[in-house]
Amino acid sequence: MQLEKTLISVKVGSGKSIDSEVVNSCLFYNKLMLEFSFSDGDIIKSSLLPNRVSFAKNKKLINEKIALFEKRFNQEVKISNPKRILFIESFLYYFCLVVKNIFVKFFMPNQWIMAYRKTGNKHWELIEFKKNELMADPFIYYHDNKYYVFYESLNYDVNRGHIAVGELDTEKNKIINIKKAIDENYHLSFPYLFEINCELYMIPESSENHTIDLYKCAEFPYKWNKVKTLINNIEAVDTVLIENKGMWYLLTSEKICGASYGDELTIFTSEDPLTKSFRRLSNIPAVHDVALARNAGSIYMNKTGNLYRVSQDCSRRYGYKVNMMKINQLSENGYREEFISKFDLPKNTIAMHTYNFANEIEITDLKIINKDIISLVRNALRIFKKMIKK
């Protein structure tokens, strides 16, 4: 699509009044659709995860998304929705919002844990975990007949993640010999692993540092050295890197005004990630759908040479489910993919947002609700501490 096309109108949600769409998407929609129509008949469908806490913040998200498209296409966007203001329903909607927020915050303390299964099995085995500690974004690496799991480790009271690694013990369903692999003075997660010339590298998520950094394994599995900043001055998450026909493609999700971490997928290219810089493939993101955009693991090639991208469905809630996408085009001329399937959530879980495999083992992370008294009390104390600090 060429940038000179004229953006003439946008339909927000189902086309009801803006106030109705703001309220309904905040309380009820899985995702909020925005349909941008051009004068030549072309349409771009974009979507976002609505703000679930505030009607005002939700409306701000919509306005920022529209402003982002105005900036990208250098054209004023006209909203086609009517601007009827809600009166009678307002009190009821605000009451529902307050009750929902109180219930979710205080009575649904959640936790990310990890699970695995042998390829071909449907049942996921939960990996042993401690209450109040997050284990997420697992990447698995098979080495010397052992499975090593690299993952985000975080204590909820500290709330700053680091990259941990340990061996998967399939007899006891636990990670053993756990040590820190990478620890910085900022949050780290999503330890994407890949090889170049038979040497092991990692790109952990470091959006808090406004960088996309490359680490090289100096002594497997515990010693890693930062070798290069691939892209600077960027807030991006869940980055993966893939070589295709002599060109390297970096796929990531940026946070900018008008797009959250889950809204879009952006692609950068380089002839050589070790020696060359990266450039943006296009000013228009490759994917605009919050249910498909954000990466959820490595890109895989099957036996016939087809590429598959694992992505997050961030509609309904962050990291709701995991999709399998077939990549039909990955070149300097553009990117195309198609939806293949969606992973089912195991019983008693509310979210899944990472999937990887190595040899005969698949691994994922799952969000669970802790309903025990200790977790409820700990969660309430944590909320009160945050309120006091504010």
matplotlib code that plots the C-alpha trace (Angstrom):
import matplotlib.pyplot as plt

x = [0.0, 1.4, 1.5, -0.1, -3.5, -6.1, -7.6, -11.1, -13.0, -12.8, -15.5, -14.9, -16.2, -19.7, -20.4, -22.5, -21.9, -18.3, -19.5, -21.3, -18.2, -16.0, -18.2, -19.0, -15.4, -14.2, -16.7, -17.7, -15.6, -12.7, -11.1, -12.0, -12.0, -11.2, -11.8, -10.0, -11.4, -9.4, -10.8, -9.7, -11.8, -8.9, -9.5, -7.1, -8.6, -6.8, -7.7, -6.6, -7.2, -9.5, -8.5, -10.5, -10.1, -11.2, -13.7, -11.6, -8.4, -10.2, -11.3, -7.8, -6.5, -9.0, -8.0, -4.3, -4.8, -6.6, -3.8, -1.2, -2.9, -3.1, 0.6, 1.4, -0.7, -0.4, -4.2, -7.0, -9.1, -12.9, -14.8, -18.0, -19.6, -22.4, -21.4, -24.5, -23.7, -25.0, -27.0, -29.4, -27.0, -23.9, -24.5, -25.1, -22.1, -19.8, -21.2, -20.5, -16.9, -16.1, -17.5, -15.6, -12.3, -12.6, -13.5, -10.7, -8.0, -8.8, -10.3, -8.5, -4.8, -3.1, 0.3, 2.2, 3.6, 5.1, 4.0, 5.4, 4.3, 5.8, 5.1, 1.9, 0.4, -2.6, -2.2, 0.2, 2.2, 2.6, 6.1, 6.7, 6.4, 6.4, 3.6, 4.4, 7.0, 6.4, 7.8, 7.0, 8.2, 10.0, 12.4, 13.7, 17.1, 18.2, 21.9, 23.8, 20.6, 19.2, 16.5, 17.5, 14.7, 15.4, 12.6, 11.6, 11.8, 10.2, 9.2, 5.9, 7.0, 10.2, 8.5, 11.7, 12.4, 15.6, 16.5, 16.9, 17.9, 17.7, 17.3, 13.9, 13.4, 10.6, 10.5, 9.7, 8.1, 10.4, 13.3, 16.6, 20.0, 18.4, 20.7, 20.6, 21.7, 21.2, 20.4, 20.4, 19.2, 16.1, 13.4, 14.1, 11.9, 11.3, 14.8, 14.6, 17.3, 18.8, 22.1, 24.5, 27.3, 26.7, 27.0, 24.2, 22.7, 19.8, 17.7, 15.9, 13.1, 14.5, 11.9, 12.5, 16.0, 14.7, 16.9, 16.9, 20.1, 22.0, 23.8, 26.2, 26.6, 30.2, 29.8, 26.7, 24.2, 24.9, 27.3, 26.2, 27.8, 26.1, 27.8, 25.7, 22.6, 20.7, 18.3, 18.5, 15.8, 12.9, 10.3, 9.8, 8.9, 9.1, 11.6, 12.5, 15.1, 15.0, 17.2, 15.4, 17.1, 20.2, 18.4, 17.8, 14.3, 13.7, 10.0, 8.9, 6.1, 6.7, 5.0, 4.3, 1.6, -1.4, -0.1, 0.5, 2.8, 0.2, -1.4, 1.1, 4.0, 6.9, 9.7, 13.3, 15.9, 19.7, 22.2, 24.1, 22.9, 26.5, 28.0, 25.3, 22.6, 18.8, 16.4, 12.6, 11.0, 8.0, 6.5, 3.2, 3.3, 3.0, 0.1, -2.5, -4.6, -4.3, -5.4, -2.5, 0.3, 2.7, 5.2, 4.7, 7.9, 10.4, 9.7, 9.8, 10.5, 8.8, 10.2, 8.8, 10.4, 7.3, 7.8, 5.4, 5.2, 3.8, 1.8, -0.2, -3.9, -4.0, -7.7, -9.9, -6.8, -3.1, -1.6, -5.0, -4.1, -1.5, -1.9, 0.0, 0.5, 1.8, 4.1, 3.3, 5.7, 8.8, 10.9, 12.0, 8.9, 6.5, 5.1, 2.0, 0.7, -2.4, -4.0, -3.7, -4.9, -5.3, -4.1, -6.8, -6.3, -5.8, -8.4, -8.2, -6.1, -7.1, -4.2, -1.3, 1.2, 4.3, 5.0, 8.2, 9.6, 12.8, 13.4, 10.5, 9.3, 6.9, 6.8, 4.4, 3.4, -0.1, -1.8, -3.7, -5.9, -4.7, -7.8, -6.1, -6.3, -2.6, -2.6, -5.6, -4.1, -0.7, -2.4, -4.5, -1.4, 0.5, -2.4, -2.5, 1.2, 0.9, -2.0, 0.1, 3.1, 0.8]
y = [0.0, 3.4, 6.3, 8.8, 7.2, 9.5, 8.4, 9.8, 8.1, 5.7, 3.6, 2.9, -0.4, -1.4, 2.1, 3.2, 6.6, 7.2, 7.2, 3.9, 2.3, 3.7, 2.2, -1.1, -1.8, -1.0, -3.4, -6.0, -6.2, -8.6, -6.0, -2.7, -2.6, 0.6, 0.5, 3.1, 3.8, 5.4, 7.4, 4.7, 2.1, 0.4, -0.4, -0.9, -2.8, -2.1, -3.2, -2.5, -3.9, -1.5, 0.0, -1.9, 0.5, 3.9, 5.2, 8.3, 6.4, 4.1, 7.2, 8.5, 5.2, 5.6, 9.2, 8.3, 5.5, 7.8, 10.5, 7.8, 7.1, 10.8, 11.0, 8.0, 9.0, 12.8, 13.1, 14.2, 11.3, 11.9, 9.8, 8.4, 7.4, 9.7, 11.7, 11.2, 11.6, 9.0, 10.3, 7.8, 4.9, 6.7, 6.0, 2.3, 1.9, 3.7, 1.5, -1.6, -0.5, 0.3, -3.0, -4.9, -3.2, -3.8, -7.5, -8.2, -6.3, -7.7, -11.1, -12.4, -12.5, -14.1, -15.7, -16.8, -20.4, -22.8, -26.2, -28.7, -31.8, -34.4, -33.7, -35.5, -35.3, -33.0, -32.8, -30.1, -31.0, -28.0, -27.2, -26.8, -23.2, -21.0, -18.6, -15.0, -15.8, -15.4, -17.9, -16.9, -16.6, -20.0, -20.9, -24.5, -25.6, -29.2, -29.8, -33.0, -35.0, -32.4, -29.8, -26.3, -23.8, -20.0, -17.9, -14.7, -14.9, -12.3, -11.9, -10.0, -7.8, -6.7, -6.5, -6.5, -9.6, -11.2, -14.1, -17.4, -20.8, -24.4, -28.0, -29.5, -32.6, -34.5, -37.1, -34.5, -31.8, -29.1, -26.9, -27.8, -26.1, -22.7, -19.7, -16.2, -16.1, -12.3, -9.7, -6.0, -2.9, -2.9, -5.4, -8.4, -11.1, -13.1, -14.7, -15.4, -18.0, -18.5, -19.6, -17.9, -20.0, -22.6, -20.1, -19.4, -15.9, -14.3, -11.2, -10.6, -8.1, -4.9, -2.2, -0.5, 0.3, 1.5, -0.9, -4.2, -5.9, -8.9, -11.3, -14.1, -17.3, -17.3, -20.4, -22.5, -22.1, -19.5, -17.0, -14.5, -11.3, -8.3, -7.9, -5.3, -3.0, -3.9, -1.0, 2.0, 4.5, 2.0, 0.6, -2.8, -6.2, -9.9, -9.6, -12.5, -12.7, -14.9, -15.3, -15.9, -16.0, -14.1, -11.3, -11.1, -10.0, -8.7, -8.8, -6.9, -4.9, -1.3, 0.9, 4.4, 6.9, 5.2, 1.7, -0.5, -3.5, -5.8, -3.8, -4.1, -6.1, -4.1, -5.5, -4.4, -5.8, -6.2, -8.0, -9.1, -8.6, -8.9, -6.3, -4.3, -1.9, -2.6, -0.5, -0.4, -2.4, -0.1, 2.8, 0.8, -2.2, -5.7, -6.6, -4.3, -6.8, -7.0, -10.7, -11.6, -9.1, -9.8, -12.6, -15.6, -17.6, -18.5, -18.7, -22.3, -23.9, -27.3, -30.1, -28.7, -25.3, -23.4, -20.7, -20.4, -17.6, -18.1, -15.0, -13.8, -13.2, -10.1, -9.5, -9.9, -9.7, -9.4, -12.8, -14.4, -17.2, -18.4, -18.5, -20.4, -18.3, -19.5, -16.9, -16.7, -13.9, -12.6, -10.4, -6.9, -6.4, -7.1, -9.5, -11.7, -14.4, -16.4, -17.8, -21.5, -22.4, -21.3, -23.2, -24.3, -23.2, -26.0, -26.3, -23.8, -21.3, -17.9, -17.1, -18.5, -16.3, -18.2, -21.5, -23.1, -26.6, -28.5, -32.1, -34.0, -31.4, -28.4, -25.7, -22.9, -20.4, -20.2, -17.7, -19.1, -17.5, -18.0, -18.4, -19.2, -16.8, -16.1, -15.0, -12.8, -11.1, -10.7, -9.2, -6.8, -5.6, -5.1, -3.0, -0.8, -0.2, 1.0, 3.3, 4.8, 5.4, 7.3]
z = [0.0, -1.0, 1.5, -0.9, -0.6, 1.1, 4.4, 4.3, 7.2, 10.1, 11.7, 15.4, 16.6, 15.3, 14.2, 17.2, 18.8, 20.1, 23.7, 23.2, 21.6, 24.4, 27.1, 25.4, 24.4, 28.0, 29.5, 27.0, 23.7, 23.3, 21.1, 19.5, 15.7, 13.8, 10.0, 8.0, 4.5, 1.7, -1.2, -3.7, -1.9, 0.0, 3.7, 6.6, 9.6, 12.8, 16.3, 19.9, 23.4, 25.1, 28.5, 31.0, 33.9, 32.7, 30.1, 29.7, 29.2, 26.7, 24.7, 24.8, 23.3, 20.4, 19.7, 19.8, 17.3, 15.0, 15.4, 14.6, 11.3, 10.5, 11.1, 9.0, 6.0, 6.4, 6.1, 8.4, 9.6, 9.8, 12.3, 10.7, 14.1, 15.4, 18.5, 20.6, 24.3, 26.8, 29.7, 31.3, 31.0, 32.4, 36.1, 35.5, 33.3, 35.8, 38.6, 36.6, 35.9, 39.5, 40.8, 38.1, 38.8, 42.6, 42.0, 39.5, 41.5, 45.0, 44.4, 41.3, 42.1, 39.1, 38.4, 35.4, 35.6, 33.1, 31.7, 29.2, 27.3, 25.0, 21.3, 20.4, 23.8, 24.5, 28.3, 29.7, 32.9, 35.2, 36.2, 40.0, 41.0, 44.1, 45.1, 44.5, 41.8, 38.1, 35.6, 32.0, 28.4, 28.3, 25.5, 25.5, 24.2, 23.7, 24.5, 25.5, 26.0, 28.4, 28.0, 29.2, 29.8, 29.6, 31.0, 32.7, 36.5, 38.7, 42.3, 42.4, 45.3, 43.5, 40.1, 38.0, 35.8, 34.9, 32.6, 34.5, 33.2, 34.5, 33.4, 32.9, 35.1, 33.4, 36.3, 38.9, 36.7, 37.9, 36.8, 38.6, 38.8, 38.3, 38.0, 36.6, 33.0, 32.4, 35.1, 34.4, 36.4, 34.2, 33.4, 31.1, 29.7, 26.5, 26.1, 22.3, 21.4, 18.0, 16.3, 13.9, 12.5, 15.2, 18.0, 20.4, 20.8, 22.7, 22.3, 25.6, 25.8, 27.2, 26.4, 29.7, 28.5, 25.2, 23.3, 21.4, 22.5, 21.3, 23.8, 23.0, 25.0, 26.4, 28.6, 28.3, 29.8, 32.5, 31.1, 28.5, 27.2, 25.6, 22.2, 20.4, 20.5, 17.4, 17.6, 19.9, 21.1, 20.8, 23.1, 21.7, 23.1, 22.2, 19.3, 17.0, 14.3, 11.2, 8.1, 4.8, 1.4, 2.5, 4.4, 8.1, 9.4, 12.9, 13.9, 17.0, 18.6, 19.4, 21.9, 20.5, 20.9, 19.3, 19.5, 22.6, 22.7, 21.4, 18.6, 15.7, 14.3, 12.9, 10.7, 10.4, 7.9, 7.8, 5.6, 8.7, 12.3, 13.7, 11.5, 9.8, 11.1, 10.9, 8.8, 9.0, 6.2, 6.0, 7.8, 7.8, 10.3, 8.9, 11.2, 12.7, 14.7, 18.5, 18.2, 15.9, 16.1, 19.0, 18.9, 21.2, 20.4, 17.8, 14.0, 12.8, 9.5, 8.7, 6.7, 3.4, 4.0, 5.1, 7.9, 10.8, 13.3, 16.8, 17.8, 20.8, 20.9, 23.1, 22.6, 25.7, 27.9, 27.5, 26.4, 26.2, 23.7, 21.3, 17.5, 14.8, 11.7, 8.3, 6.7, 3.0, 2.2, 4.0, 1.7, 1.2, -0.9, 2.0, 4.5, 4.4, 6.7, 7.3, 10.5, 10.9, 14.4, 18.0, 21.1, 23.6, 27.2, 29.7, 32.4, 35.3, 33.3, 31.9, 29.5, 27.5, 25.7, 24.8, 23.0, 22.0, 21.4, 21.1, 20.1, 21.8, 24.3, 23.9, 26.5, 27.3, 30.1, 31.7, 33.8, 36.8, 39.5, 43.1, 45.3, 48.6, 51.5, 51.6, 48.0, 48.5, 51.5, 49.8, 46.7, 48.8, 50.7, 47.4, 46.0, 49.2, 49.0, 45.4, 46.4, 49.3, 47.0, 44.6]

ax = plt.figure().add_subplot(projection="3d")
ax.plot(x, y, z, "-o")
ax.set_aspect("equal")
plt.show()
